[in-house]
Amino acid sequence: MRRSVFLPATAAAIAVAFTASCSSPGSNTASGSKEVQVALVTSTSGPLASYGEQYLQGFEAGLDHATEGTGSVDGIKITVLKDDDAGDPAKGVSLAKKRIGQGVPIIAGTAASGVATQIAPVAAQNKTLYISGPAATDALTGVNRHTFRSGRQTYQDVTTAKKILGDSPGKKVVVLAQDSAFGQANAEAVKAVLGTDGTTVTSVLAPPSATDLTPVASKVKAAEPDMVFVAWAGDTAQSMWSTLDQQGVLDAATVVTGLDIRASYPVFGKAREKVTLLAHYVPEATSTPEAEAMRAYFAKKKWDEDLFSPDGFNAAQMVVEAVKAGGADGDTDAMIKALEGFTFSGVKGENTVRAGDHALLQPTFQAKFTSADHPEVSKTFPAEQVAPAEKKIG
């Protein structure tokens, strides 16, 4: 079924006539076979290029697994179209509109939160299914009925930190972050989730340009926290961890941060064994049938699984489920109904798309670095223990 991007009446009539005379994505092709096209709009260049690449590799493996190596479901071929948004919201929206105008019924993939939040309303306005990727912003959950997510959200990260903290009456938590939109958002999320039941949450926000981080580390230690939640990005990360270690912060409190991609592991330096990790995923740490299938596929391609590989795999499983329901015509309402409440085994474990707001309920992990310089899971938190508060769609 060809979709128009708010075409005026005359243009819409021309589009309908064109559809009748030519094959269109999401319908029968000129040869008579059935096909549904899926646009993967994500970063393969720009600051999140590695995230996007991991997602695309996971999607390829997931599609192979979910279609038993055929690339088709119920006789419908799933054709993947890849677009690079470079982490630029304007470019992402332009690419989404282009694919919608071509009749593509499903858009998936986005790694950057700023891109995802701009594509979501476009998808809803044009009645297109949108399955976001690694973008973690909580704003995507419940934003509209057309938007789903294949990865985790910030709330799940922070709730994992709360589980690590344990019983918290009277405890002190300090958020160490940069004074940027990213850092401020993390500080707000930690305060909202952990700042209950008598827990005191304060923040130490460092200038993003700061290179001497000793004053910052000293301020954190002076607060005498029980937990330090670190949300840090950029080139000063290695210096930051070294300074926290030198100033004794890592020995004085439980220091928690999110596990990033493999390439970031050396950033911790000598501090790595003193840091507690909250983890969306720990590579090679799960043994579900999907995890084994992904590893087998990656081995053939000589790829390494990484932090966001499961997001791509999840997305492919969700796309296949949607195509089963929507058929070759790409019936969006049928696809939405099929995904709402959809429970499936993924790379990490059991996932459930919550019908009420489309949050993806999934397990998370606590991990530590080992002497082999590779993180290992020390505890798994079931999906229901780290589920975000339910929102009303729209």
C-alpha positions in Angstrom: 0.0 0.0 0.0 1.6 3.2 -1.2 1.8 6.0 1.4 1.8 9.7 0.6 3.4 12.3 2.8 0.5 14.7 3.1 0.1 15.1 -0.6 -2.5 17.6 -1.8 -5.6 16.1 -3.4 -4.4 16.4 -7.0 -1.0 15.0 -6.3 -2.6 12.2 -4.3 -4.8 11.3 -7.2 -1.7 11.1 -9.5 0.0 8.9 -6.9 -2.9 6.5 -6.8 -2.9 6.3 -10.6 0.9 5.6 -10.6 0.4 2.9 -8.0 -2.1 1.2 -10.1 0.2 1.0 -13.1 3.5 0.2 -11.3 4.6 -2.1 -8.5 5.0 -0.5 -5.1 6.9 -1.4 -1.9 4.7 -3.3 0.5 2.7 -5.0 -2.3 3.1 -7.4 -5.2 6.1 -6.7 -7.4 6.0 -6.6 -11.2 7.0 -10.3 -11.3 4.0 -11.2 -9.1 6.0 -12.1 -6.0 5.1 -10.4 -2.7 7.4 -8.0 -1.0 7.5 -5.6 2.0 10.3 -3.0 2.2 11.8 -1.9 5.5 13.9 1.3 5.8 16.7 1.1 8.3 17.5 4.8 9.1 20.4 4.9 11.4 24.0 6.3 11.9 26.7 4.7 9.8 28.7 7.9 9.9 29.0 10.6 12.5 29.5 10.3 16.3 27.3 7.2 16.7 28.4 5.3 13.6 29.6 2.3 15.7 26.2 2.1 17.4 24.5 2.1 14.0 26.9 -0.6 12.6 26.2 -2.9 15.6 22.5 -2.4 15.1 22.7 -3.2 11.4 24.7 -6.4 12.0 22.3 -7.5 14.7 19.3 -6.8 12.4 20.9 -8.9 9.6 21.5 -11.8 11.9 18.0 -11.4 13.5 16.3 -11.4 10.1 18.2 -14.5 9.0 17.1 -16.3 12.3 13.5 -15.1 12.3 13.0 -16.1 8.6 15.0 -19.4 8.9 17.5 -18.1 6.4 14.9 -17.3 3.7 14.5 -13.5 4.1 10.8 -14.1 3.7 7.8 -14.8 5.9 4.5 -16.3 4.8 5.7 -16.0 1.2 6.5 -12.3 1.6 10.0 -11.2 0.9 11.4 -8.6 3.3 13.6 -6.2 1.5 15.9 -4.0 3.6 16.8 -0.4 2.5 19.7 1.2 4.5 19.9 4.9 5.0 22.6 6.9 7.0 21.2 9.7 9.1 24.7 10.6 10.4 23.1 11.5 13.7 21.5 14.6 12.2 17.8 15.0 13.0 17.1 17.0 9.9 18.7 14.4 7.7 16.9 11.6 9.5 13.5 13.2 9.0 14.3 13.8 5.3 15.2 10.2 4.8 12.1 9.0 6.6 9.8 11.2 4.5 11.5 10.0 1.4 10.9 6.4 2.2 7.3 7.0 3.3 6.7 8.8 0.0 8.0 5.7 -1.7 5.4 3.6 0.1 7.7 1.9 2.6 5.4 0.8 5.5 8.1 0.2 8.2 10.9 2.4 9.3 13.4 1.2 11.9 16.9 1.7 13.3 17.6 5.0 14.8 20.7 5.2 17.2 20.5 8.9 18.1 17.8 10.0 20.5 17.6 13.4 18.8 16.8 11.8 15.4 14.3 9.3 16.9 12.2 11.9 18.6 11.9 13.8 15.3 11.0 10.7 13.2 8.4 9.5 15.6 5.8 12.2 14.9 6.4 12.0 11.1 5.7 8.2 11.3 2.5 8.8 13.2 1.3 11.6 10.9 1.8 9.3 7.9 0.5 6.1 9.5 3.8 4.3 9.2 5.2 1.8 11.7 8.3 3.0 13.4 10.6 0.7 15.5 13.4 2.8 17.0 16.9 1.3 17.7 19.5 2.0 20.3 18.1 5.6 21.0 17.6 5.6 24.8 15.5 8.6 25.4 12.5 8.0 27.6 10.5 10.4 25.4 10.0 7.7 22.8 8.0 5.5 25.1 4.3 6.2 24.7 4.9 9.1 22.3 2.3 7.7 19.8 0.7 4.4 18.8 2.9 4.0 15.7 6.2 4.2 17.6 7.9 1.1 19.2 11.4 0.5 20.5 13.8 -2.4 20.0 16.3 -1.3 22.7 16.3 -0.1 26.3 15.6 3.3 27.7 17.3 5.5 30.3 14.7 4.7 33.0 15.8 1.0 32.8 19.4 2.0 33.2 18.7 4.1 36.3 16.4 1.5 37.8 19.2 -1.0 37.5 21.4 1.4 39.4 18.7 1.5 42.1 18.7 -2.3 42.4 22.5 -2.2 42.7 22.2 0.4 45.5 19.7 -1.8 47.4 17.8 -0.6 50.5 18.4 3.1 50.4 16.9 5.0 53.4 19.4 7.6 54.6 21.9 6.8 51.8 23.6 9.4 49.7 24.0 9.3 45.9 26.1 11.8 43.9 25.7 12.0 40.2 29.0 12.9 38.5 28.4 14.2 34.9 29.3 17.0 32.5 27.2 20.1 32.5 25.6 19.3 29.2 22.2 18.2 28.0 23.3 14.6 28.3 24.7 15.1 31.8 21.7 17.1 33.1 19.3 14.5 31.7 21.0 11.7 33.6 21.1 13.8 36.8 17.4 14.4 36.5 16.6 10.7 35.8 18.7 9.6 38.8 17.0 12.0 41.1 13.6 10.9 39.9 14.2 7.2 40.3 16.7 7.0 43.2 15.6 10.1 45.1 12.9 8.3 47.0 12.6 6.4 50.2 14.9 8.7 52.1 17.7 8.6 49.5 19.5 12.0 49.0 20.6 12.7 45.4 22.9 15.6 44.6 24.9 16.3 41.4 28.4 17.4 40.6 28.4 18.8 37.1 31.8 19.5 35.5 32.3 22.0 32.6 32.5 19.9 29.4 35.8 21.6 28.5 37.4 20.9 31.9 40.7 19.0 31.7 41.9 19.2 35.3 39.3 17.1 37.0 40.9 17.0 40.5 38.6 19.7 41.9 35.6 17.7 40.7 36.8 14.4 42.2 37.5 16.2 45.5 34.0 17.6 45.6 32.5 14.2 45.0 34.6 12.6 47.7 33.8 15.4 50.2 30.1 14.6 49.8 30.8 11.2 51.4 28.4 9.3 49.1 27.3 5.7 49.4 27.1 5.6 45.6 28.5 7.7 42.8 26.6 7.4 39.5 28.8 8.4 36.6 27.5 9.6 33.3 30.4 10.8 31.2 31.1 11.1 27.5 34.0 12.3 25.4 37.7 12.4 25.2 38.3 13.2 28.9 36.7 9.9 30.1 40.0 8.2 30.7 41.4 11.2 32.6 38.2 11.3 34.7 38.5 7.6 35.8 42.1 8.0 36.6 41.5 11.1 38.7 38.6 9.4 40.6 41.0 6.5 41.4 43.8 8.8 42.4 41.6 10.8 44.7 40.3 7.7 46.5 36.7 8.0 45.3 36.6 4.5 43.9 37.6 3.1 47.2 35.2 5.2 49.3 31.9 4.4 47.6 30.2 2.1 45.1 30.8 3.7 41.8 28.3 2.8 39.1 28.4 3.6 35.4 26.9 2.2 32.2 28.8 -0.3 30.2 29.6 1.1 26.8 30.8 -0.6 23.6 33.9 -2.8 23.4 36.1 0.0 22.1 35.6 1.9 25.4 36.9 -0.8 27.7 40.5 0.5 27.8 39.2 3.9 28.9 38.8 2.8 32.5 42.5 2.0 32.8 43.6 0.7 36.2 40.2 1.7 37.7 38.2 -0.9 35.8 38.1 -3.5 38.5 36.8 -1.0 41.0 33.8 0.1 38.9 30.4 -1.5 39.1 28.7 -1.6 35.7 25.0 -1.4 34.9 24.6 -3.0 31.6 22.0 -3.0 28.8 23.9 -6.1 27.5 27.2 -7.8 28.2 28.7 -9.4 25.0 28.9 -13.2 25.1 27.2 -13.4 28.5 23.8 -14.9 27.5 22.9 -18.3 26.1 19.4 -18.0 24.7 18.7 -19.7 21.4 18.8 -16.2 19.8 22.1 -15.4 21.3 23.6 -18.6 20.0 22.0 -18.0 16.5 23.5 -14.5 16.5 26.9 -15.7 17.4 26.9 -18.4 14.7 25.9 -15.8 12.1 28.5 -13.3 13.3 31.2 -16.0 13.3 30.5 -16.6 9.6 30.8 -12.8 8.9 33.8 -12.4 11.3 31.9 -9.8 13.3 32.1 -9.3 17.1 28.9 -8.9 19.0 28.7 -5.7 21.0 26.5 -3.6 23.2 23.8 -2.8 20.6 23.8 -6.1 18.6 20.7 -7.3 20.5 18.7 -4.1 19.5 19.1 -4.9 15.9 18.2 -8.6 16.4 15.1 -7.6 18.4 14.1 -5.2 15.6 14.3 -7.9 13.0 12.1 -10.2 15.1 9.6 -7.4 15.6 9.6 -6.6 11.8 8.9 -10.3 11.0 6.1 -10.4 13.5 4.6 -7.2 12.0 4.9 -8.4 8.4 3.1 -11.6 9.4 0.2 -9.5 10.6 0.3 -6.7 8.0 0.8 -8.9 5.0 2.1 -7.7 1.6 -0.2 -4.6 1.8 1.6 -3.4 4.9 -1.6 -3.0 7.0 -0.3 -0.6 9.7 -3.2 -1.1 12.1 -2.7 -4.9 11.9 1.0 -4.5 12.5 0.5 -2.3 15.6 -2.0 -4.7 17.1 0.4 -7.7 16.5 3.3 -5.9 18.3 1.3 -4.6 21.3 1.8 -7.2 24.0 4.2 -9.2 21.8 6.4 -11.5 24.0 9.4 -13.1 22.4 12.7 -14.7 23.3 15.6 -12.4 22.4 19.4 -12.4 22.6 19.2 -11.1 26.2 16.2 -13.2 27.4 12.5 -12.7 27.3 11.2 -9.4 25.9 7.7 -8.0 26.0 6.3 -5.0 24.1 4.0 -3.4 26.8 0.7 -2.8 25.1 -0.1 0.3 27.1 2.9 2.5 26.0 5.1 0.3 23.8 8.0 0.2 26.2 10.2 -2.9 25.6 10.4 -4.7 28.9 13.6 -6.6 29.1 16.3 -7.9 31.5 19.3 -5.8 32.4 22.5 -6.7 34.1 25.1 -5.8 36.8 28.6 -6.5 35.7 32.3 -6.1 36.6 35.5 -6.1 34.7 37.6 -9.3 35.2 41.3 -9.7 35.1 40.9 -10.7 31.5 39.8 -7.2 30.7 36.4 -8.3 29.7 33.2 -7.6 31.7 31.3 -10.5 33.2 27.7 -10.5 34.5 27.5 -10.6 38.3 23.7 -10.3 38.5 20.7 -10.3 36.1 17.6 -8.2 36.8 14.4 -9.6 35.3 12.4 -7.4 33.1 9.7 -6.7 35.6 12.2 -5.5 38.2 13.5 -2.7 35.9 10.3 -1.9 34.0 9.7 1.9 33.5 6.6 3.5 34.8 3.8 3.1 32.3 2.8 6.2 30.3 -0.3 7.0 28.4 0.2 7.0 24.7 0.2 10.4 23.2 
